[in-house]
């Protein structure tokens, strides 16, 4: 049986200071058992030994998976930075992520 992707919906755009934002959603079951956002128990730190401006270390201390979304503000280390790409962390997983200064 071929894999069928859920229907993608794009809502009406909202113009905000030179940028138009469009809500996007799919007809699919909701995600259960995980959390979204660093505030649910994700530790943020600099790389050990020699910190790198464009990288941070994130560790999921939550009991379930955590989805960190592109553009999310990560507070920790020597300065706050924003996440360059979305990342899904398994419980207990530690990962180096690409970030930008804000």
Residue pairs with C-beta under 8 A, 6 or more apart in sequence:
6 26
6 27
6 28
7 26
7 27
8 24
8 25
8 26
9 24
9 25
9 26
9 27
10 22
10 23
10 24
11 22
11 23
11 24
11 25
12 22
12 23
13 20
13 21
13 22
14 20
14 21
14 22
31 67
33 64
33 65
34 64
34 65
34 66
34 67
35 41
35 62
35 64
35 65
35 66
35 67
36 66
36 67
36 68
36 69
37 66
37 67
37 68
37 69
37 72
38 44
38 58
38 66
38 68
38 72
38 74
38 75
40 62
40 66
41 60
41 61
41 62
41 66
42 58
42 59
42 60
42 61
42 62
42 66
42 68
42 89
43 58
43 59
43 61
43 76
44 56
44 57
44 58
44 74
44 75
44 76
44 77
45 56
45 57
45 59
45 76
45 77
46 56
46 57
46 77
46 78
47 55
47 56
47 57
47 96
48 57
51 77
51 78
53 101
54 98
54 99
54 100
55 96
55 97
55 98
55 99
56 74
56 76
56 77
56 81
56 96
56 97
56 99
57 94
57 95
57 96
57 97
58 68
58 74
58 87
58 89
58 94
58 95
58 97
59 89
59 92
59 93
59 94
59 95
60 66
60 89
60 90
60 91
60 92
60 93
60 94
61 92
62 91
63 91
64 91
65 88
65 89
65 90
65 91
66 88
66 89
67 86
67 87
67 88
67 89
68 74
68 83
68 86
68 87
68 88
68 89
68 97
69 83
69 86
70 83
70 84
70 85
70 86
71 82
71 83
72 82
72 83
73 80
73 81
73 82
73 83
73 102
74 80
74 81
74 82
74 83
74 97
74 99
79 101
80 102
81 99
81 100
81 101
81 102
82 99
82 100
82 102
83 97
83 98
83 99
84 97
84 98
84 99
84 100
85 97
85 98
87 95
87 97
89 95
